[in-house]
């Protein structure tokens, strides 16, 4: 008997992540994404085959913002299945990496992001966030107040 292939998630389980980019004023970069119903998100994307998680997210952060980044810690992770905000059906395992800006000026990758702003993490919680980004922000705030232990970068 032949097994039927489940087409619910044609890409399978996807490993993705966000980049929490902090500037010298303790503000983080929030961006609008057409792929996320034009809601506010952090830059980020997919881990490619053969690529380490943190390397992938630093790469995605640079590609989408033009900024050179220094990774600090993994501060949040979770799972998102069929988000109401994402433009297609997907099953994500996500990891969010806290990074500081080394250098550069913001130049958004227009296919991915449409608008940006620097904002305090507590204020970012008031934005029209895409699904699960409130968890990322709350985890980051807890991390900054030393109430959440990071996953150390290897």
Backbone as a ProteinNet text record, in pm:
[ID]
protein_1_A
[PRIMARY]
XXXXXXXXXXXXXXXXXXXXXXXXXXXXXXXXXXXXXXXXXXXXXXXXXXXXXXXXXXXXXXXXXXXXXXXXXXXXXXXXXXXXXXXXXXXXXXXXXXXXXXXXXXXXXXXXXXXXXXXXXXXXXXXXXXXXXXXXXXXXXXXXXXXXXXXXXX
[TERTIARY]
84.1	0	88.7	62.1	142.1	98.1	197.5	167.9	128.5	28.9	-8.5	80.6	124.3	208	118.6	154.4	79.4	124.7	34.5	66	33	-5.5	-39.5	77	197.6	318.1	418.9	407.2	491.2	640.8	680.9	823.3	865.5	773.3	805.5	815.9	888.6	912.2	1031.4	1011.6	1114.1	1182.8	1316.1	1394.3	1419.1	1369.1	1376.5	1414.2	1429.4	1455.7	1448.8	1445	1444	1571.7	1601.5	1719.9	1674.6	1701	1670	1793.4	1784.7	1899.8	1888.9	1991.1	1991.3	2096.3	2059.2	2154.7	2217.8	2299.6	2371.5	2279.3	2154.6	2057.1	1962.5	1995.9	1913.1	1775.2	1769.2	1647.3	1666.9	1556.2	1562.9	1499.4	1541.9	1491.9	1366.8	1257.4	1132.7	1105.3	1051.2	1027.5	889	833.9	707.4	740.7	662.1	687	560	565	450.6	416.1	515.8	491	414	412.5	345.6	228.6	147.1	27.7	61.8	181.6	231.8	234.5	248.6	259.8	406.7	429.8	565.1	630	754.8	835.2	980.8	1065.3	1209.1	1259.4	1368.9	1426.5	1457	1466.2	1497.9	1472.7	1482.8	1459.5	1497.7	1527.3	1550.6	1697.2	1716.9	1847.9	1861.6	1969.7	1993.4	2065.4	2049.6	2116.5	2267.3	2326.7	2471.1	2513.7	2419.2	2449.5	2417.5	2503.9	2477.1	2369.2	2289.2	2175.1	2213.4	2307.1	2343	2401.9	2485	2541.2	2429.5	2328.3	2215.4	2141.3	2118	2040.1	2119.3	2249.1	2332.7	2332.6	2342.7	2336.9	2204.1	2094	1961.4	1946.9	1994.7	1987.7	2060.2	2179.9	2257	2188.9	2142.6	2077.2	1954.4	1877.6	1751	1766.3	1874.9	1888.4	2012.3	2113.7	2239.3	2334.8	2296.6	2378.3	2471.9	2594.3	2685.1	2651.5	2640.1	2588.5	2683.3	2682.9	2756.3	2654.3	2649.7	2554.3	2596.9	2499	2524.9	2472.6	2342.7	2280.3	2153.3	2112.9	1979.6	1889.5	1786.1	1704.5	1560	1521.1	1384	1377.7	1281	1256.5	1111.6	1060.9	923.2	884.3	756.2	700.2	575.1	559.3	443.2	389.9	264.5	202.3	86	92.7	-12.8	-52.8	42.4	15.8	-93	-181.6	-286.9	-228.9	-106.7	-46.1	47	105.5	203.4	132.9	198.3	135.6	111.6	162.2	138.4	133.1	85.7	81.6	224.4	256.9	393.5	394.8	494.4	521.2	664.7	678.7	809.2	855.5	982.2	1053.9	1143.7	1129.3	1203.9	1292.6	1401.7	1499	1528.8	1533.1	1557.7	1691.1	1775.9	1911.3	1921.3	1974.9	2002.8	2137	2139.2	2261.1	2276.7	2400.6	2429.9	2481.3	2454.9	2502	2651.6	2727.5	2871.2	2890.6	2827.8	2839.6	2735.7	2720.9	2632.8	2515.5	2451.8	2330	2218.4	2099.7	1987.2	1951.6	1949	1904	1820.7	1689.3	1600.8	1598.7	1591	1568	1418.2	1381.6	1242.3	1146.7	1197.3	1109.1	1064.3	1144.3	1117.2	1054.5	1101.8	1062.2	1026.4	926.3	878.1	899.6	925.2	935.5	1016.5	1079.8	1157	1149.6	1178.9	1190.9	1271	1347.2	1414.1	1316.9	1303.1	1204.1	1247.1	1207.9	1233.8	1153.1	1209.3	1137.2	999.1	986.3	856.3	754.6	800.1	711.9	675.6	766.5	741.5	623.3	600.3	486.2	352.3	350.3	226.2	199.5	296.2	279.7	184.3	139.4	57.3	152.2	181.5	281.2	222.2	305.1	266.8	267.2	192.6	176.8	311.3	323.2	437.2	545.3	541.6	645.7	631.5	512.7	498.4	576.4	575.9	653.9	802.3	850.2	991.4	1028.3	944.8	973.3	971.4	874	866.7	987	1028.5	1147.8	1271.6	1283.1	1398.1	1400	1285.9	1277.2	1317	1268.5	1305.1	1455.2	1511.9	1656.2	1734.2	1692.3	1762.9	1754.8	1646.9	1631.8	1685.7	1760.2	1825.2	1726.9	1606.2	1504.9	1488.9	1567	1561.2	1703.7	1742.3	1876.8	1879.8	1984.4	1996	2042.8	2030	2094	2226.5	2334.9	2466.5	2499.3	2560.6	2604.9	2731.6	2733.2	2851.2	2942.9
-118.3	0	124.8	216.2	337.2	443.1	507.6	614.4	740.6	810.6	938.9	1046.6	1135.8	1246.7	1358.7	1410.3	1521.8	1652.1	1717.7	1842.7	1966.6	1945.8	2059.8	2157	2103.2	2184.5	2134	2179.3	2125.3	2143.4	2239.6	2259.7	2186	2111.2	2040	2137.1	2096.4	2184.9	2272.6	2403.4	2499.5	2557.2	2563	2623.6	2768.7	2859.6	3003	3078.7	3208.3	3288	3435.5	3508.6	3652.8	3708.3	3831.5	3899.2	4021.1	4018.6	4132.4	4221.6	4328.3	4416.2	4536.6	4554.7	4664.9	4768.2	4896.6	5004.2	5053	5155.4	5208.5	5278.5	5304.4	5368.9	5269.3	5141.1	5033.5	5025.9	5066.7	5052.8	4934	4872	4760	4799.4	4731.7	4759.7	4677.6	4747.1	4680.9	4718	4620.2	4637.9	4586.8	4643.2	4592.2	4494.6	4386.7	4285.8	4253.4	4267.6	4228.7	4080.2	3995.5	3852.1	3822.6	3917.1	3900.2	3998.6	4009.3	4095.6	4240.6	4281.8	4417.5	4456.3	4356.3	4381.4	4397.6	4439.7	4464	4333.2	4315.5	4196.8	4241.3	4146.6	4168.2	4107.3	4158.1	4093.4	3947.1	3865.3	3725.2	3641.4	3510	3423.3	3280	3208	3063.7	3027.8	2917.2	2854.1	2765.6	2784	2703.3	2573.6	2473.4	2344.3	2368.5	2310.5	2322.4	2451.1	2535.3	2664.2	2656.6	2711.3	2715	2818.6	2791	2875.5	3023	3052.4	3192	3257.3	3184.8	3239.1	3275.9	3190.1	3214.7	3341.6	3359.6	3475.5	3604.6	3600.6	3719.5	3753.9	3651.1	3672.8	3734.8	3675.7	3728.8	3873.6	3901.4	4037.4	4136.1	4099.2	4187.4	4202.2	4089.9	4096.7	4187.6	4178	4251.9	4396.7	4427.7	4563.5	4638.6	4568.3	4632.1	4651.7	4610.1	4632.2	4513.8	4545.1	4441.8	4418.3	4290.5	4256.2	4165.9	4183.4	4096.4	4016.4	3883.1	3803.9	3796.1	3803.3	3797.5	3665.7	3642.4	3523.7	3488.2	3363.6	3321.5	3346.4	3429.2	3470.3	3422.3	3362.4	3314.6	3203.2	3114.3	3010.6	2966.4	2902.7	2855.1	2784.5	2760.6	2689.7	2764.2	2778.4	2848.5	2765.7	2726.1	2642	2719	2736.3	2803.8	2938.9	3027.7	3161.3	3230	3298.1	3374.2	3492.5	3534.1	3651.8	3620.2	3499.5	3467.1	3439.6	3472.1	3469.1	3329.2	3225.1	3088.9	2993.9	2875.7	2771.8	2729.9	2723	2687.6	2636.5	2553.1	2503.3	2544.7	2642.9	2698.2	2654	2617.7	2615.1	2737.5	2829	2954.4	2977.9	3048.2	3089	3235.7	3314.6	3458.1	3493.9	3558.3	3592.5	3741.9	3773.4	3912.3	3950.3	4062.3	4112.7	4261.3	4305.9	4449.4	4494.4	4620.5	4677.6	4705.7	4658	4689.6	4816.3	4816.9	4932.2	4919.9	5029.9	5029.4	5124	5149.5	5230	5140.3	5164.5	5079.1	5100.8	4989.9	4985.6	4858.7	4875.6	4759.1	4684.7	4552.5	4468	4477.4	4552.7	4591.6	4474.5	4360.3	4245.5	4187	4208.9	4149.4	4247.3	4371.6	4468.7	4602.3	4670.3	4793.2	4919.7	4905.1	5021.8	4979	5075	5042	5155.7	5119.4	5219.2	5159.8	5247.6	5211.9	5244.5	5152.1	5168.5	5089.6	5135.8	5063.4	4933.2	4823.6	4695.3	4701.3	4770.9	4781.3	4855.5	4954.8	5029.8	4946.1	4859.3	4774.7	4681	4644.8	4558.4	4622.7	4754.7	4826	4832.2	4788.8	4791	4680	4689.4	4584.5	4472.9	4382.9	4278.9	4157.2	4093.1	3963.3	3859.1	3753.1	3647	3595.1	3579.3	3524.9	3628.2	3743.5	3843.1	3906.6	3902	3950	3858.7	3727.2	3634.7	3667	3687.9	3720.9	3846.5	3949.9	4074.7	4054.2	3981.3	3955.6	3875	3776.1	3699.2	3788	3877.2	3967.1	4062.8	4117.4	4208.3	4133.3	4011.2	3930.4	3902.2	3872	3848.9	3973.3	4090	4215.3	4247.4	4205.3	4226.9	4108.6	4021	3905	3808.7	3802.7	3710.2	3588.4	3583.9	3471.8	3439.9	3317	3274.6	3253.2	3301.3	3280	3139.1	3102.5	2983.2	3032.3	2993.3	3044.6	3002	3092.3	3065.6	2982.2	2876	2785.7	2823.9
0	0	0	-93.5	-108.1	-7	55.6	151.2	76.1	129	70.6	127.5	40.9	84.4	137.7	253.6	313.4	247.4	177.4	108	191.6	318.1	402.7	413	435	444.7	341.4	215.9	109.3	133	215.9	245.6	372.4	431.4	555.2	671.8	773.8	888.4	853	863	822.9	946.1	941.4	1048.8	1008.8	1092.1	1062.1	1189.4	1173.8	1293.1	1264.8	1374.7	1368.9	1429.1	1392.5	1441.9	1520.9	1650.2	1736.4	1732.3	1653.8	1630.7	1724.4	1807.8	1904.5	1865.5	1874.7	1847.9	1978	1968.4	2085.9	2186.1	2148.9	2237.7	2303.8	2296.9	2353.5	2287.7	2159.9	2079.3	1986.6	1948.3	1854.6	1721.5	1617.7	1483.5	1457.3	1430.6	1391.2	1245.8	1172.6	1029.8	992.2	885.7	830.8	718.6	712.5	610.5	532.1	399.3	317.3	332.6	360.5	378	506.1	598.2	728	739	635.4	633.6	664.2	624.3	644.6	793.3	879.2	1023	1059.5	1183.9	1233.1	1275.8	1232.9	1263.1	1281.9	1317.7	1312.4	1181.5	1129.2	1010.7	1043.4	941	964.4	841.4	858.9	745.3	773.4	667.1	671.5	691.4	759.9	768.5	645	571	450.8	488	406.2	428.6	441.9	548.8	570.3	639.8	675.2	738.4	887.6	970.5	1113.6	1142.4	1244.2	1280	1295.1	1380.5	1407.3	1283	1209.3	1084.8	987.9	979.2	888.6	927.4	1056.7	1099.6	1087.3	1113.5	1090.7	941.6	855.9	710.4	669.4	718.1	684.7	732.7	854.2	906.5	816.9	772.2	683.6	548	490.7	359.8	363.2	469.8	475	522.2	594.7	650.7	605.1	554.6	517.6	634.8	754.5	873.8	900.5	942.9	991.8	1137.8	1177.5	1309.2	1386.5	1518.2	1610	1689.9	1672.1	1749.8	1896.5	1986.9	2130.3	2188.2	2180.2	2238.1	2162	2173	2130.4	2250.5	2232.2	2347.2	2341.4	2231.5	2221	2118.1	2135.1	2036.4	2050.4	1948.3	1953.4	1826	1815.5	1701.1	1656.5	1527.6	1472	1356.1	1368	1265.5	1203.5	1072.2	996	1056	1064.3	1116.2	1035	1104.1	1036.9	960.1	994.4	932.1	816.1	812.8	709	576.8	467	334	277.1	342.8	294	412.9	387	488.8	521.5	650.7	690.9	833.6	860.4	995.2	1027.4	1116.9	1151.5	1289.7	1300.3	1426.7	1420.1	1516.6	1506.8	1628.6	1600.9	1701.4	1676.4	1783.1	1768.4	1832.8	1755	1797.4	1823.9	1940.4	1978.6	1919.4	1845.3	1782	1808.5	1810	1817.1	1680.7	1648.5	1522.2	1534.6	1438.7	1432.6	1349.6	1231.4	1141	1031.1	958.3	842.6	857.6	746.2	741.6	690.4	739.9	700.7	554.3	482.9	343.8	331.3	338.2	340	207.4	217.3	101	72.3	-29.8	-54.3	-78.4	-126.9	-148.4	-14.6	89.8	220.4	319.7	318	419.9	355.9	412.5	349.7	433.5	562	651	773.2	840.6	960.4	1061.6	1187.1	1292.9	1408.2	1475.3	1599.9	1712.7	1807.4	1912.4	2036.8	2151.7	2276.5	2273.4	2323.6	2318.9	2384.4	2496.2	2564.2	2477.7	2403.8	2313.4	2190.9	2147.5	2030.9	2056.2	2181.5	2214.6	2178.9	2162.6	2129.5	1978.5	1898.3	1753	1708.1	1583.7	1523.1	1478	1571.4	1549.4	1478.9	1397.3	1340	1451.7	1428.4	1527.5	1577.5	1706.5	1782.4	1812.9	1751.1	1777.3	1915.8	1972.7	2110.6	2205.3	2180	2262.7	2252.3	2130.8	2110.8	2188.8	2178.8	2250.3	2401.4	2451.9	2596.9	2644.3	2565.6	2601	2601.3	2503.7	2496.3	2615.8	2649.7	2765.6	2893.3	2909.5	3027.1	3027.4	2912	2899.5	2941.8	2891.9	2924.7	3074.1	3139.3	3283.5	3363.9	3294.3	3356.3	3423.2	3366.6	3417.4	3327	3220.4	3126.9	3084	3098.3	3058.5	2907.2	2842.3	2697.7	2667.3	2541.2	2489.2	2432.6	2490.8	2449.6	2308.1	2235	2097.8	2103.8	2026.9	2022.6	1908.9
[MASK]
++++++++++++++++++++++++++++++++++++++++++++++++++++++++++++++++++++++++++++++++++++++++++++++++++++++++++++++++++++++++++++++++++++++++++++++++++++++++++

